């Protein structure tokens, strides 16, 4: 093998982690896996950031097949007019094909994607990253440059507004079969907050 094509093995902990998954998750409930192989019926879609510190399934305690997950830089839902097929097709599949009943858009603290958004036009970074975070420019409307956390939260609310531009989402919400949620995850505390659109306020996720 030439040096150019050589690659290192995965860290052993991940190989061991997969062995543990087979020995525990699979071995304890092979019927679940057979069932999952025949189809999926998640009730919730999660649109979150790619950040390694914000694992949707872990944070919500979701099992296999329970969460339909879409992750991208800065948890962005491009405006419908952008005609961005990756996010658009996932939303359509979740809402029209799988009939999810909830969509969560979740932002988080210390978000590198939102930091890039805050620096658009001021700092230079990868052109692909620039063109992606430009979809979130509407979130900058009230940003005065002082608080990245405020922008992270505004970005979540802005993305949920974009979500409602998608006809399948708007129809499902109007018919009362789909609810949209704006979440914010505080990495240092491990806690989720939820945005109340009427009170325009955030509070920790709790039983109602
Ligand atoms: Zn992020």
Boltz pocket constraint, residues with backbone or C-beta under 6 A from the ligand:
constraints:
  - pocket:
      binder: B
      contacts: [[A, 49], [A, 50], [A, 51], [A, 72], [A, 73], [A, 74], [A, 75], [A, 108], [A, 109], [A, 110], [A, 111], [A, 112], [A, 113], [A, 114]]
      max_distance: 6.0
